[in-house]
Amino acid sequence: MAKKKSIYTKDVVLVMAASFFFMFSTMFVNPLINGYAKNLGASSAFAGVIVGIMSVAAMFLRPIAGNLTDKFSKYRLSFIGGVLILIGILGYVFTPSSAWLLLFRLINGTGYVLCTVCMTTWLAFLVPRQHVGEAMGFYGLMNALAMALAPALSINIYQKIGYRESLIASAISALLMVIAIQFVGDHAKPIVKDKSKMPKKHFKIIQMNVLPVAILTTLFATPYFVTQADIVTYVEQKHLSVAVGSYFLIYAVVLLIIRIGLKRYFDTVRFGVWFWISLISTVAYISLLAMMNNNWQMALAAAGMAMGYGIIYSVLQSTALLLAPIEEQGLASSTFYLGLDIAMAFGPMLSGVVDSVLPIEWFYPVELVLIPFMLLVYFIWRKRLNEAIDHH
């Protein structure tokens, strides 16, 4: 019996490595930018604008990135994105004031948008369509590991050497991303068809087939980003004696085990199975965080988040690509990430409102209101979502 050919070619591995580096670079900055802005003289309000401007700008830039990705080489756009990230972070290092920091944050954000959309589409281009789910599972794992490790390292490094010096590590990571893609052989240029037989393409904001995926992405990602932004403050307000600094490291380890164990199933199991596993796990981890008072409950909550958000993230990402035609893979990717941007931008804002008007005991139980909306979206579009796997 012939041995199955691995999808992990040199080009695939390099794109995955590059995705880790650019995500690490961006997430390394996030825990520091608020304090750094204030250190440069920004008021609390302006520092908040500097922190949030990247996600808000991303929501407007996603459709542009999606349309560009379907028209140009994925390598070229990823290279531009990587260089913009590098310029933005070097700007952070050398900026003389918080006003300039805002400008460099926008440059960094533009590069981040290009990289997220282009590199997801690039990876999908490099693997057979019937293995998109497996590829997205590992791509998502690279992103998740970067999102878990970068903040922990940045806080520890900053405490030892300060803001400007620690940000150099982020710049090095961005540079490694730019270097890594130079060795990818397939630049994923769009397939040129007979233009005389093709209908004229118009600029699109979203890929309509992917709309339910984007909505579900927002709903599942909101508790994740709320936890990322507020879990330390939540623990302090409740005076809990738990090692909260280990939360996202536990999440990353469990996610690594899950993604390796289930890698083949992402291409063969229908969406509904993953949806129900993730929904139940989401209810479980939100409930555990609400009642948490020891390290065991915290660890179980982190594992539940890996089973909930960690699984559905990759499933939604691959489903978005499968639901869209080949010529609109970039737009499909940008639509998926638009859902993520909305959760990243507005989740922590809404949690701040909840924290200001309700007792801290209600901080996590209130998030269970998202569950009926998840069910509603699934039941409206379940046929389309479950049939995505047939589009291999």
N, C-alpha and C positions, 0 to 999 in steps of 0.2 A: 504494500500500500504506500503510495507516494506521500512523503512528508508535507504537511501543510506549510505553505510559504508564509513567513511572518510578515505582518503589516509594518513592523518596526524597522523600516529601512533607515539608512543614514540620514536622508532628508527629513523623515518623520521625527527621528530622535533630535535632530538639530533644531527643528521648529519647536518641539516641546521644550527643549532646553532654553531656547530664546524666549518662549512664553513665560517660563519660570523667572528668567532674569528681569524682564520688563515689569512683570507683576510684583516681584520682590522690590524692585526699585521704587515703584509707586507706593506700595503699602508700607515700606520702610519710613517714608516721609509722613504718612498720615497721623501717627500718634504725636509727632513733634511739631507739626506746623502751627497749631494753635498757640502753644507756649512760645515758639520761636517768633511768631508775629507780635505777641505781647512784649517779648524781649527787645524787639526792634522799635517799640513805642506805640504799637496799635492799641486802640481801646478794645474792650471785650467785644463790643458790637462789630467793629471792623475786623477783628480777628475771626469772628464767626463767619463773616462774609468771605474772608480769604479761604477758610476751611471749606465752605460750602460751594464756592463758585465753580470748582472743578466739576462737581456732579451736575450742577444746574446747566453749565455750558455743555456738558456731555449730552444732555437730553436734546439739545438743539443741533448738535454736530453729528449725532448718530445717523440720521437719514442721509446726510451728505457723504459720510464715510461709506455707508452701505452702497449708495449709487456709484461712488468712485471705485469701490472694490470690484464691482461687476464689469468695469470698463478698462481697468488698468492692471498691470502686473502686481501680484500680491507682494512680491519681493520689493518692488519699488516703493509701494505705499508703506510697507512695514519698515523699510529703511528710513523713509522720511519721518515716520512716527517715532522710531527709536532715536533719531537725531534730535527731534523736538523735545522728547523726554530728557535727553542728556543736556540740551541747552537750558531747559527749565530748571533742572536740578543744580547745574552749575550756577545758574542765576540765583538760586536760593543761597548757595555758599557765599557768593560775592556781593549780594544785594546790600546797598547802603541804607535802605529804608523799607518800611512795611508797604508803602505804595508800590514800589518796584516788585515786592514779593507777590502782590496781587497779579501783576502782569506776567511774571514767570509762572505763577500757578495756572494761568490760562494757557500758556505755551505748553506746560507739562500736561495739562488736561487734553489739549488737542492731540498731542502725541499719543497719549493713553487711549483715546477713542480710536485713532487709526490702528494702533497695534491690536487692540482687543478684537475689532471687527475683521481686520485683514488676516491676522494669524489664525483665527478660528476657521475662516474660509479657506485659507491656505492649507491647513491641515486636512480639512475635508476633501480638498482637491487632490491631495497626495495619496489617499487611501481608497481602496475599492468602496463603492457606495454601500455595499452590504456589510461593511465593517465600520461605518461612521459612528455607530453607538459605542463600540469598544474604543475607538480612537478618541472620541469626545470624553469618555470616562477617564482616560489617562491624561488628556489635556486638562480637564477639570481638576484632576488630582494635582497636577503641577501648579495650577492657579491656587488651589486650596492650601497646598503646602506653603507656597509663597505668602499667602494671606495670613497664615498662622505663625510662620517663623519670623517674618520681617518685623512685625510690631514688637514681638518679644525681644529680638536682638536690638532694635533701634532704641528702645527704652533703656536697656542695660548699657549700651555703648554711650548714649547721650549722658547718662548719669556719671560716666567716668571721664569723658573728654569734651563734653559740651555740644551745642547745636551745630555750629558750622563744621567742625571737624567730623562729627558723626555723619553728616549729610554726604560726605565724600564717598562713604561706602555705597550709598544709593547711586551716586554718579558712576562708580565703578561697575555696578550691576547693569546700569543702562548701557554702558560701553560694551560690556560682555555680550549683551543682546545684539547690538549692532555688528559686532565681530562674528557671532555665531551664524547669523543669516548669510554672511558672505560665502559660506561653505556649502549652502544648500544649492544643489544642482538644478532642480526644477523650480523656476521662478513663477509658476502658476499664472501664465499669461492667459487672458480670456480667449476662448475658442472663437475664431473669426468665421462667421457664416456668410452666406450670400446675402449681402445687405439689401439687394433689390427685392428679395422675397420676404424680408422681415418687416413687420409693422414698426413704425417709428416709435421709439421708446421715450416715455415722458418721465420726468423726475417724480419719484414716489417717496412719500414720507415713511410708510411702513409696508411690509409684505402682508397683505390681508389674510392669507391662509395661516399666518403665524400669530395673528392677533390673540387667540386664546392662550398660546404659549407665553406671550409677553405678559398678559394679565396674571396668569398663574405664577410666573417668575416674580412679579411684584409682590404677590400675596405670600409666597413661601419665603422670599428673601427679606421681607420687612422684619420679622422677629430676629433673623440672623444679624442684620445690621444694627438693630436696636441693642441686641446683646453685645455686639462688638464695641459699640460706642458707650454703653452705660453699665455694663456688668460690674465694673470696679466701683463706680459710684453707688450702685444698688447694694452691693455687699457692705460698703461703708455706712450707708444710711440705715441698714437693718442691723448693723453691728454684728455681722456674722464672722465666725472664726473659721474661714475656709481659705485654702490656698488658691485664690482666684486667678493668680498668674499662670496656673497650670491648665486652665480651662481650655484654651484654644490649642494647646499642645496635645492634650488628650483627644480633642476633636480631630486633629490632624492624624494622629496615630490610628485611631479607629477608622477614619476615612481611608487611610492607606490600606488597611486590612480589607475593608469592604470592597474597594475598587479593584484590588488584585483578585479577590475571591470571586467577584461577580462579573469580571471583564467580558466573558463570552456571552453572558446573558443579556447585555444591553442591546444586542442586535437581534435577539430571538424572542424576547418577552414583550408582550404588548404594554402600551402605556398605562392602562388601567391598573395592572398589578403594582407597578412602581408608585402610582398615585396613591393607592390605598396604604401601602407600606409607609410612604412618606407622610401621609396625612395622620395616621395613627401615631407615628413617631414624633411628629410635630406637636400634637396634643400632649404626648407624654413628656417631652422635654420642657415645654412651656409650664406644665403643671409641676414638674420637678423643680424648676427654677423658682416658682411661686412659693413652694413649701420648703425650699432648701435651707438646711441648718447645719450640714456637715459635709465633709469632703466626699463621702460616698455618693450622696445625692448630687453633688456638683459633677462628679465623674460620670454618673449615669445620665445626667442632663446633657453633658458634652457628647456622650456616645449616642444619645437620642437625636441630637442635632445632626450628627454625622449620618445617621440612618434616615433622617427626615430631609433636611435641606441638602446635605451632602450628596445623597442619591438623586433627588429630583433635579438638582442643578444640571447634572450631566444629561439626564434623560430629556429635560426640556431643551437643552442646547442641541442635542442630536435630532430631536423631534422637529425643531424649527427648521433645520437644514433639510430634513426629509420631506417636509410639507411644501417646500418651495421648489420651483423649477430650477434646473441647473444654472440657467442664465441669471437667476436672482438669488444666488447663495449669499452674496454679500449683503443684500438688503434683508434677507432672512436673519442673518447674524446680527445686523444692526437693530432689527426689531426685537430680538431676544434681549440684547444688551440695554435697549431702551427701558424694558421692564425692570432690569436690574438697577439702572440709574435712578428710576423713580423711587425704588425702595431705599437705595443708598442715600438719596437726597432728603426724602420726606419722612422716612421711618424714624430717624433720631429726632427730627423736629416735632413730630406728633408725640413721641415718647416724652419729650420735654414738657409738652402741654399736659399730658397725663400726670406726670410727676408733680406739676405745679398745682393741680386742682384736686388730686385724689391722694389718699394715704399711700405710702410706699407698698403696703401689703397688696394693693390692687394693680401694681405696675405690670406684672406678668399676666394675671387673670384676664385683664382687659384685652390682651392680644388674642384671646380665644375667639373674639368676635370675627376674626379673619376666617375661621374654619367654615362657617356657612357659605361665605363668598367663594371659597375654594370649591366646595361641593356644587354650588350653583354653576360656576364656569365649567366644571367637569361634565355635569349632566347636560348642559346645553350643547357642548361640542365634543362629547365623548366618542361619537362615531368617527369624526375627523381625526381625533387624537389617537384612537386605537388603530386606525387604518394607516397611520404614518409608517409603520413598520413594513407595510406592503409596497412602499415606494422605493425600496432598495434597488 
